Amino acid sequence: MTERLKIFSGNANRPLAEEICQCLKVPLGKADVGRFSDGELQVRILENVRGDDTFVVQPTSPPVNDHILELLIMVDALNRASARRITAVIPYYGYGRQDRKAEPRVPISAKLMANLITAAGADRVLAMDLHAGQIQGFFDIPVDHLYAMPVFLDYIRQKAIQDLVVVSPDAGGVERARAFAKRLEATIAIGDKRREKKDVAEVTRIVGDVADQTAVIVDDIVSTGGSLVQTAEALRAAGARRVLAAITHPVLAGSAVKRIEESCIERFITTDTIPLSPTVDHSDKFVVTSVAHLLGEAIRRIHNEESVSSLFV
């Protein structure tokens, strides 16, 4: 480590930023991210960053718009303070599900967010489990895309779970499920999901053999939890002995936590890309694994101009 590495954090997930700094043995950069009396965001970088390699840790999680604006203003502040390089570390990329025109006269908001981050002055992006891989191409700056799979694999292997089948809740997640299954030497199954309207989906059946096995549902995001719980119920109806879930980004909007608590899902394994509410922290059903060491190692390699490709699973 050199003295010229600086890590800053907005208000979205300061505990994750602090843990990353502990992994790298560097102090968290001093910055004041607050508001004026009229609600406008106010950002002040409280230390010299001229010529420094700077990283801003800020998932754009709910409240999404506030956290995106914090990120943009922090990047602009560092840019105007003559930082040598600015990397936006975005563990969770909000608006990532709006990555295409699924119907007429709708925006591609994931591309718009990429444009804004670039225009603010970011030189590169470090992200984790983007909803769609093509979002990397929305940026005109380098993007390092990490995956949370290693932390989930470590947890599952430590539990020595037998007779595993990895389940994708829909056809779009088959590649992710296949990658999990390959490393666990397990089979895969797929949920047949139909989405009739926004945030409402119906899982009608399970494609694949899950009888008398432990099913692990893998996905990148859970928002309302409806599809996840329906997939779990369909798995039990198809004869699965146990149902676990491994979800990278726990958005958990609305009544999602209650829905999962009351479901047949035995363990909801997730990460700290998004901070969970205190009520979830006291639940035996929710297991939070940390991605700080993955992000920290990526930051170290980017700073030292080393290859990051070995971290891509």
Backbone hydrogen bonds, N-H to C=O, Kabsch-Sander energy under -0.5 kcal/mol:
donor,donor_aa,acceptor,acceptor_aa,energy
5,L,2,T,-1.1
6,K,4,R,-0.6
6,K,53,D,-2.4
7,I,27,P,-0.5
8,F,55,F,-3.4
10,G,57,V,-1.4
17,A,13,N,-1.6
18,E,14,R,-2.6
19,E,15,P,-2.1
20,I,16,L,-2.4
21,C,17,A,-2.2
22,Q,18,E,-1.9
23,C,19,E,-2.1
24,L,20,I,-1.8
25,K,21,C,-1.1
26,V,21,C,-2.1
29,G,7,I,-4.1
31,A,29,G,-0.6
32,D,44,R,-3.0
33,V,31,A,-0.6
34,G,32,D,-0.6
34,G,42,Q,-2.9
36,F,40,E,-3.1
39,G,36,F,-2.0
42,Q,34,G,-2.8
44,R,32,D,-2.2
46,L,30,K,-2.2
46,L,44,R,-0.6
51,G,82,S,-2.7
52,D,49,V,-2.6
53,D,4,R,-3.2
54,T,52,D,-0.8
54,T,85,R,-3.1
55,F,6,K,-2.2
56,V,87,T,-2.6
57,V,8,F,-3.0
57,V,55,F,-0.6
58,Q,56,V,-0.7
58,Q,89,V,-2.9
60,T,92,Y,-2.6
61,S,59,P,-1.2
67,H,63,P,-2.0
68,I,64,V,-2.5
69,L,65,N,-2.2
70,E,66,D,-2.2
71,L,67,H,-2.1
72,L,68,I,-2.5
73,I,69,L,-2.6
74,M,70,E,-2.5
75,V,71,L,-2.5
76,D,72,L,-2.3
77,A,73,I,-2.4
78,L,74,M,-2.4
79,N,75,V,-2.4
80,R,76,D,-2.5
81,A,77,A,-1.0
82,S,79,N,-1.4
83,A,78,L,-2.1
84,R,52,D,-1.3
85,R,52,D,-1.7
87,T,54,T,-2.4
88,A,86,I,-0.5
88,A,124,R,-2.4
89,V,56,V,-2.8
89,V,87,T,-0.8
90,I,88,A,-0.8
90,I,126,L,-2.8
94,G,92,Y,-0.9
96,G,93,Y,-1.3
98,Q,95,Y,-1.4
99,D,97,R,-1.1
102,A,100,R,-1.2
106,V,103,E,-0.6
109,S,107,P,-0.7
110,A,98,Q,-2.5
111,K,108,I,-0.9
112,L,108,I,-1.5
113,M,109,S,-2.5
114,A,110,A,-1.5
115,N,111,K,-2.3
116,L,112,L,-2.2
117,I,113,M,-2.4
118,T,114,A,-2.1
119,A,115,N,-2.8
120,A,116,L,-2.0
121,G,117,I,-0.6
121,G,118,T,-1.1
122,A,117,I,-1.7
123,D,86,I,-3.0
124,R,86,I,-1.3
125,V,142,P,-2.2
126,L,88,A,-2.6
127,A,144,D,-2.5
128,M,90,I,-0.9
129,D,146,L,-2.8
135,I,132,A,-1.8
136,Q,133,G,-1.8
137,G,134,Q,-1.2
138,F,135,I,-1.5
139,F,136,Q,-1.1
144,D,125,V,-2.8
145,H,143,V,-0.6
146,L,127,A,-3.0
146,L,144,D,-0.7
151,V,148,A,-1.0
152,F,148,A,-1.4
153,L,149,M,-2.8
154,D,150,P,-2.2
155,Y,151,V,-1.8
156,I,152,F,-2.6
157,R,153,L,-2.6
158,Q,154,D,-2.3
159,K,155,Y,-1.6
160,A,157,R,-0.9
161,I,156,I,-1.2
165,V,214,T,-2.1
166,V,187,T,-3.0
167,V,216,V,-3.0
168,S,189,A,-2.4
173,G,170,D,-1.2
174,V,171,A,-1.4
177,A,173,G,-2.3
178,R,174,V,-2.9
179,A,175,E,-2.0
180,F,176,R,-2.1
181,A,177,A,-2.9
182,K,178,R,-2.4
183,R,179,A,-1.5
184,L,180,F,-1.6
185,E,181,A,-0.8
186,A,181,A,-2.5
187,T,164,L,-1.1
189,A,166,V,-2.1
190,I,207,V,-2.4
191,G,168,S,-2.8
192,D,205,R,-2.7
193,K,191,G,-1.1
194,R,202,E,-2.5
196,E,194,R,-0.7
196,E,200,V,-0.6
197,K,200,V,-1.1
200,V,197,K,-2.1
202,E,194,R,-2.7
204,T,192,D,-2.6
204,T,202,E,-0.7
205,R,192,D,-0.6
207,V,190,I,-3.6
208,G,206,I,-0.7
210,V,208,G,-0.6
212,D,239,G,-3.0
213,Q,210,V,-1.7
214,T,163,D,-2.9
215,A,213,Q,-0.7
215,A,242,R,-2.8
216,V,165,V,-2.5
217,I,215,A,-0.6
217,I,244,L,-2.9
218,V,167,V,-2.5
219,D,246,A,-1.8
222,V,249,H,-1.8
229,V,225,G,-2.4
230,Q,226,G,-2.3
231,T,227,S,-2.5
232,A,228,L,-2.3
233,E,229,V,-2.5
234,A,230,Q,-2.4
235,L,231,T,-2.1
236,R,232,A,-2.2
237,A,233,E,-2.3
238,A,234,A,-1.4
239,G,236,R,-1.4
240,A,235,L,-2.6
241,R,213,Q,-2.1
242,R,213,Q,-1.2
244,L,215,A,-3.3
245,A,267,R,-2.3
246,A,217,I,-3.5
247,I,245,A,-0.5
247,I,269,I,-2.8
248,T,219,D,-1.6
249,H,220,D,-3.0
251,V,222,V,-0.8
251,V,249,H,-1.6
252,L,222,V,-2.3
253,A,223,S,-1.9
256,A,253,A,-1.5
259,R,255,S,-2.4
260,I,256,A,-2.5
261,E,257,V,-2.7
262,E,258,K,-2.0
263,S,260,I,-1.2
266,E,243,V,-3.1
267,R,243,V,-0.7
268,F,285,K,-3.3
269,I,245,A,-3.3
269,I,267,R,-0.7
270,T,287,V,-3.0
271,T,247,I,-0.5
271,T,248,T,-1.0
272,D,289,T,-0.9
280,V,277,S,-0.8
281,D,277,S,-1.5
282,H,278,P,-0.8
283,S,280,V,-2.1
287,V,268,F,-2.6
289,T,270,T,-2.9
289,T,287,V,-0.5
295,L,291,V,-2.4
296,G,292,A,-3.1
297,E,293,H,-2.2
298,A,294,L,-2.1
299,I,295,L,-2.6
300,R,296,G,-2.5
301,R,297,E,-2.2
302,I,298,A,-2.6
303,H,299,I,-2.7
304,N,300,R,-2.1
305,E,302,I,-1.2
306,E,301,R,-3.4
311,L,308,V,-2.1
312,F,309,S,-1.4
313,V,311,L,-0.6
